[in-house]
Amino acid sequence: MRHHTVHDRPVNGARSRRARSQWGLAGLTPLLRRRNHFYIWALDTVADSAVTEAMMAKVAFLGLGVMGYPMAGHLKAKGGHELTVYNRTAAKSEKWVTQYGGKSAPTPKAAAEGQDFVMCCVGNDNDLREVTLGANGAFAGITKGAVFVDHTTASAEIARELHAEGKKRGFDCIDAPVSGGQAGAENGVLTVMCGGEAAAYARAEPVIAAYARMCKLLGAPGAGQLTKMVNQICIAGLVQGLAEGIHFAKKAGLDVEAVIQTISKGAAQSWQMENRYKTMNEGKFDFGFAVDWMRKDMSICLGEARKNGANLPVTALVDQFYSEVQKMGGKRWDTSSLIARLER
């Protein structure tokens, strides 16, 4: 398995042989290999086919929330793909079409029909099951040989369930939750964690590149969701530590700005510190991932831990802290609002 940082991957126009040789596709040997001064033309032909598919793909996108709306936009504007979108609220679909072009569909099934790739980004397991397997669900319309790519943060269990169902129906599924938040989606620099079969991933990865700076196949179906759980477990403890550090600095009478400028150049440095300390210090919490969604994700993590025997005491404790933030009226505050609990 290989991975790419894809933020500077060319996504429009014909790709040169040199560029194809540099980037390749996941799971393939280098596209061009010299042997006795001759190119292995068969590999080049396979690569040309995969790249052409990615460059000229017919794509459906299901779910135009704060993440899906800009992600679908990148597929059209940056990737140059032929887009059909579906959203539960039809007005959002029409707004997207007005902004980007493409088409909208009245149901997930209608959106999925005849597409090379069907991308999805909805709220939770129940939403995902409804949009795929429910009445007029996408799985009833996906063409044999297509690839379904799910960007929802959901359980590993449903990822495996959808993969098995897709196989029965003759198409492939990749679970591909993302990290980077709304800003990452809008700027096209998401991290995408994938689970599934290598051949299906190799086809989907160049399409995902339109909104990703990092994309990697982590293992079998469900591995993408499991990796996203690791991501959320790490963030939970980190944000609580940062909240306590800033709270302590205030109580100690220190200049928080000066403290952070200093310690952010050492071992305490983190993305959360650099991007959230100012708003945390000011008590402003409308700049990122909502507490309600974080608790949903942590519930998935803790549920999986009960199955695999992992011990997550800090995650469980921070989940309780977020519950207290919800009761304070912070359901839609961002995750850095843990400090508000300490300063109430």
N, C-alpha and C positions, 0 to 999 in steps of 0.2 A: 504494500500500500504506500502511496506517496501523497504528499499534500503540497498545496501551493499557497503562497500569499498572492492573491489575485487582484489587488486593488489597481495595479497598473497593467493588467492583462488587456491586450487590445480586444475590443468586442465589436467593432464595426469594420466593414470593408473586408477585402480579401486579406488573409493572413499570409505572410511570406513563408517560404520554406524554412528560412532561418528562424523565424519566430516560432513556427510549429515545432522545430527541432528543440528550441529552448524550453518551451512550456510543456509539450507533450500532453497526454491525457492520463488521468489516474488509472493505474493498473496495467498500462502498456509499457513495453520497452521503449527506448527513445525512438522517436518517429523516423529519424533518418540515421542509419548506422553505416559507417564505411567498412567495407570488407573487401580487400584487394582492389580498392579504388572504385568499387561499384556500389551504388545505393541499393538497398533492398526495397525495390519499388512496391512490393506488396504491402509492407507496413505503411508506406507513404500513402498508398491508396486507401487503406483503412482509416488512417488519420484524416485524410481529406474528406472522407464520407462523414466521420463524426463531427469534424469542425463545421462542415457545410450544414449538417443537421442543426447544430447549435446556433449557427448564424442565421438560419432561415426558418427557425422553428415556429410552429403554431402552438401557442401556449394559452392555457386558461389559468386564471388566478381567482381563487375562492376566498373571500374574506378581505374587506377593505377597511380594516380598523387602523389604528395609529401606526401599526407596523406594515400591514399588507398594502395599504394605499400607496405609500412611496415605493415599496418593493416592486409592486406591479408597474409603477411609473418608470422605474429604472429598466425593467425588462423591455418596455416600449421605446423609451427615449434613448437609452444608452445601448441596450442590447439589439434594438432594431427588430424585435420579434413581432409576430402577428398576434395581438392580444384579444382575448375575450374575458371579461370579468363578471363575477357574480358577487353580490352582497345581499345579506338578508333584508337590509333596507335599500330598496331599489333606487331611491333618490341619490344615495352615495355612489352607486354604479354610474348613474347618469352624469353626476358631477365629474367622476373620473374620466369618462369618455369625452366629455366636453373639454377637459384639461389636456388629455393625452392622445385622444383618438381611439381607434380600436372599436370594439363592440361590447355590449353588455348582454347578458342572458337572464331569463326569468327564473331559472332553476339551476342547481349545480349540475344536474344531468345534462341539460341543454348546453351549459358552458363547456362541459367535458367532451362532448361528442366531436369526433374528428380531430382531436388535438394530439400533438406529439408529446407534450408535457402538461400535466395538471398540477399546479402549485396550490398550496392551501395554507392559510394562517388564520385560525379561529381561536376561541377562548379556552376550551378545556376538553376533556375526554367526551363529555356528553355532546358538546357542539360538534366535535370532530366526527363522532359516530353518526350524528344526524345529517351532516353535510355529505358524508360518504355513503352510508348504508341506509339512510332514511328514505322516506317517500321522495321520489325524484332526486335521489342522491347521486353523487358524481360517479360512483362505481357502476351504476347502471348504464352510464354513457361512455365510459373510458374505452378507447379502442384497444384491441389486442396489440401488444407490442409497444404500447405507450409507457410512460413513466410517471407515477404519482409521487410528488415530493411534498412532504408535510412539514411545514415550519412551525406548527403549533407546539408549544411546550405542554406535553401531555405525558401519560404514563408509558413505560416501556411495554406494558401489557397490551395496550391498544395498538402500539406500533407493530408488535408481532402479530396481533390479530388481523390488522389491515394488510400486512405483508402476505399472510397466508391466504386471505380472501382474494387479494390481487392475483396471486399465483393461480388460484382456481379459475379466475376469469381471463387469464392470459396476459397480464401486464405486471410490471414491477413497481415496488414501492420503496421509497427512501424516507426514513424518519430523519428530519433535518432541522431541529430547533436552533434558534439563533440567540446570540448575545450581542449587546451593543445598544439596546434600547431604541427609543424613537429617534434620537439624534443619529444613531448608527444606520437606521433604516433610511432616514432622509438623506444622509450623505453617502449612502451606498458603501458603507465600510463595516458591515456586519461580520461577526465570526459565526460560521455555520458548522455544526457538529453532526455528522451523518452516520447512520446505521443502515446496512443493507448489503446487497451483493455488488461486487466490484464492477461487473459489466454495466449494470444499471447506473451506478455512481459515475462511471466514466462518461456516460452519455449526459447525465444531468449536470455535472460539475461546470462545464463551460456556460451553461445557461444561468446557473446560480451566480456565476462570476459577475453578473451585472450589478449585484448589490452586496458583494462580499469582498472583504480583504483577506480573509482566511477561510479555507474550506477543507475539511479532512474527513476521510472515511475512517471511523474508529472501530468498526467491527460489524458483526451480524445485525440483523434487524433488532431494534431496541437500543443499540449501543449509542446512537445519537442522543436519545432521551436520557440514558444513564449518565452520559457525559454532561448534559445540561444540568442534571441533578448535582454533580460534583461542582459545577460552576456556581450554583446557587448556595450550596453548603459553604463554599469558600467566601462568598460575598457576605453571607449573613454574619459570620463571626467577625469579619473585617470591619463592617459598618458599625457593629456594636463596639468594637475596640476603638474606632475613630471617635464615635460619640462620647465614650468615656474619657478619652484623652482630651478632647476639646472642653468637655465639662470640667475636668480636673484643672486644666489650665486656667479657666475662668475663675474657679474657686480659689486658686492659688494666687490670683492677681497678676497673672502673666499677660503679656501682649500676644494674643492668639495668632495674629498675622505674623509676627516675628518668630514665634515658636514653629509654626508650620513651614515658613520659609527655610528654617534651619533643618528641622528633622526630615523634611521631604527630600533632602539631598543625601539622606542616609538610609539605613535598613528599614525604617518605618514607611518609606515611600510607597504609595499605591495610586492607582487610578482614582479610587474613591477620595483619597486625601487631596489630590491635585484638583479634582473637578467638583468636589462637594463641600470642602471645608468652609468656604466663604458663606455659602447659603445656610449651612448648618449653624455657623456662628451667628448669622443674622436671623435665624428662626424662620427661614423661607423654605418651603418644601413642595414646590410645584415644578420641579425640574427633571423629573425622571419617572422611573418605574413605580407604579402605585402599590401601596401597602396591601390592598386587597389581592392584587395579582401575586405579590411576593408570598403571601400566606397560602395561596393556591399552590404555588410551586413548592413551598416548604412542606405542605401536606403530602405532595407527591413524593418528595425526598424521604420523609419519615415513614410513609407507607411502604416504600421500597426497602428501607432499612429494616423494617419489621420482617420482611420476607427473606432478606439475605443475611441477617444477623449483624449488620453494621451497628456500631455504637455511636450515636450522634448526640451527646449530651448538650453541647453548645448550641447546635441547631435547634434542638427541642426547646431550650431556654429562650433563645432569641425569637422563636415562633410565639412563645407566651408573651414576650415583650411587645411584639407587633400586635398581638391581640389587645393589649392594653392601649396601644396607640389608636387602634380602631375605635375603642370605647371612648377615647378622647375626642372623637370626631375626625380622625385622620385616615379614614378609609381610602381617600384619594390622594393623600399626601404621598410624596415619594419615599423611598426606603431609607433615606438619610434622616427621616423624622424620628428615629430612635432616640435622638438627643432630646426631643421634646418631652419624652417620658422622664428623663433625668432632671429636667429643669422645671417641671410643673410645680 
